[in-house]
Amino acid sequence: MPFYRHEENDLDSADGVGFSPEDVPRAAAVFGGYMVTKGMELAMHEHRKAQLVLTLRGVVRCEADQGVWIVPPRCAVWIPGNLPHSVSLAGNVEVYCLFVEPDAAPALPRRCCTLSISPLLERLLLHVAQMPVLYDVDGADGRIATVLLDQLSLAPVDPSDRATIDDWGRRMAIAQRTLTRALKRETGMSFGRWRRQLHILIALQRLAEGASVQTVALDLGYEGASAFVTMFRKALGKPPARYLADRRIAA
């Protein structure tokens, strides 16, 4: 995706030609804004740097790592470096992309996932988007970029977010009743059932890849394996180990 920034110390200040975020020698760089489109698709590609795609208006669809992520307003998808992915934009959107050097935030996930974005993290992203591309690493801008990366490292993976539908309504500036109706219309499920189904799908993928029940439970926001196993058994009729064993036998 080409980006255009016209500031005195931009990499391309001489002629205003778009440049690749890969060329920016900074730990964090943010680009984006409001775009009027009739829909746009960026074919499968990859970056050396990790990338966070934050949506503030419209809907962004990302395909990566054998999965599809729909990014509604005030949510973000995290894409590790060197991971092939495609991005589709539907209609008019306001989207910001943060590019992170591989060694700048080692605590961040090593797999594609959606992250919950706090109001503070959102404001930091928007602020860095307005900073010079080649900001002073040792100055105030450099300190803000460091705080941005610190806050990003604390952002919870969405499936582990225990926010209620009221919380999500406030995050997205949508009335709880409107959000409930939309979810029912689009999925045929209540919010609670939709979240349980999401947890089951993620758990089955992670467990099949060899992750432990304890790890999956904690990643999904459960206090421990026991609560997760109880939920799993209620949903599928068997505890995780038995369910996976039976699937292997059937296969």
N, C-alpha and C positions, 0 to 999 in steps of 0.2 A: 504494500500500500504506500503510495507516495505521500509525503507530508510537505507542507509549505509553511515556512515561518520566515518572516522578513524582519530580521533584527540585525543590528550592526555586527554582532559577533557570531552570526549563523555560519554554518559550514559553507553555505552557498550564497553568502551575502552579495557576491559580485554580480550574479545574474539571476537570482531568484529561482533557480531550478530546484525541483524537489530532490530530497536526498533520503537515503535509507537510515532508519534508526540504528542499524547495525554499526554505522560509521560514527556515531556520537560517543566520544570517549568520556562518558560519565556513568556512574553507578546506576542512576535512574534518569529516565527521560520520558516526558509525557507529551503526547500529541493528540489532537482531536478537536471536536467542537460540533456545532450543529450543521447537518448536511441535508439538503433537499434532494431526495432521490425518488426514483420510481422502482426502487429495488436495485440492489447491487450485490454481486457475488465475487469473492476473491477465491480463486481456485486453490487447490491444495498446495501449500508451501510451508516453509519452516524458517525459523530464526535461530541464530546462535544464542541470542539473548532470550530469557524468559519474558513472557508477556501477560499483562493483565488487561482484559477488555471490560471496561465499565460502561454500562448503558444508563443514561439519564432520561432519554426520551426515545420512544419507539422500541422495536424488538430486534435483537441480534441473535443469529443462530450460528453456533460453532460446531463443527464436526471434527473430532480428533480422537485418537487412542481408542478406536472402535466404539465410540459413543457419540451422542448428539446432545449438546447443551443449548437450551433456550434461555436467553439472558433477558429477563424483563427489566423495567426501569429500577435503578438503584440496587442492582445486583451486578456481579462481575464473574467472569470465567478466568481461571488461571491456567496458562498454557506453559509448561516447562520448556526450556530451550531445546532446540534440535528435535522438536516433535512436529511431524507433519500435521497440518490442520487447514481447514477451509472456513471462511466466514461469509455469512450472508446477512445483508441488511434489508429490512422490510420497510419501505416508505421513508418518511422523513424521520431522521434519528439524530440524537445527540449522544455521541459516543467518544470515549477517551481511552487511549491505549498507553499503558505504562510499559516501558521496556527496561528490564533489569539485567545487569551484568551477572553472569553465572555465579560468581563468588561473592556477590554483594548481599545476598539474603539466603544463606544456606539452610535456614530453618523452614523455608517455604516448601509446600508439597512438591513431590517429585513426579506427580501424576496430574493429569488434567482434572479440574474440579471447579465447582462454583464456590465462591467465597461471599460471606456476609460483609457488607461494607458499612461501617459506622459513619455517622455524620462527620466526625472529625477526619476520618480517612478520606471521605469524599471531598471535604474542603481542601485537604492537603493536596490531593490529586489535581483539583482545579487550579490551585495556586501554582503548583509546579508547572502546569501546562502553560502558564503565563510568564514563567521565568525565562531568561535567555537560555538558548539551547546549551551554550558553553558557559553555564553559570560558574561563579567562583566557588570552587570546592571548599576553600578555607574560609569563605565569608558566610553571610547570613543565609544566602540561597543554598549553599552546601549543607548547612545545618538543618534547613527545612527538608531537604532531600533525605538526609539521614533519618529524621523523625518519620518521614513518610515510610521508609523501608522498615523502621521499627514497628510502626502501627500495622503495616501490611503483614508482618510476621505474626502478629497477634490475631489477625482476622480468622474467625472460625470457618471451617468448611461447612457449607450450607446444610448438608444432611445432619450435622451435629447441632445445628441451631435449633433450640427448643422454643423459638418464638411462636406465639399464638397467632391466629388469623387476625386478631386485632392489632398485634404488633406489626404484621406484614402490611396491613391496611395503612397504618401510619407511615411506614417506610416508603410505601408507594404512593402516598397521598390519595388513597382510594377508600371510600367508605366500606366498612366491614361487610355490610349487607350486599353492596355491589360486588365486592370481591368474592363473597360466598356464592352469589348467583353465577358469576363468570366461571368459577372453578367447577361448579355443578354442571354448567352448560358444556364446558370444554372437555371435562373428564368423566362426568357422570358420578363423581364421588364427592363426599364431604372432605373438608380439609384434613381432618384426622385420619380418615381412611387413605386419602391420597399420600400423606406422609408415611403411613405404615407400608403402603405398597412400594414407595420409593426406597424405604429402608430395606425391604425384602429384596428388591432387585439389586441394590448395591451390595448387600450382604452376600447374596448368592455368587455374584461375580468375584468379590474379594475372597470368599472362602474357597471357591474353586481354584483360585490362583495360589492358594496355600497359606493365606493369612489366618492367624489364630482367632478363635471365637472372642477371646478377651480383647484383642486388638481391634477387631471389627466393632465390638460393642462400644468401646471407648471412642472410636472414630465417629460413630453415629450418635454420640451424645448420651449414651446410657451410663449410669453410675457404675455398673459392673456387668459381668457376663450373665449373671442370674436373671436380671431384668430383661436383657436382650433375648435370652433363651426362652423366657416365658412368652414374650411377644411373638417370637418365631414359631413356637409350638401352637399358639392360638391361631396364627395365620395359616400354617401349613400342616398342622396336625402332628408334627414330629419335631424333636430337637434337631439342631443343625447337623450334627454328626450323623445321626440316623438318616435324615433326609438325603444328605449327599451320598451316603453309602448305598441307599436304595436306588438312587439315580444311576450310580455307577453300575450296579448290578443289572438294572433295566437296559442300560446302554449296551 
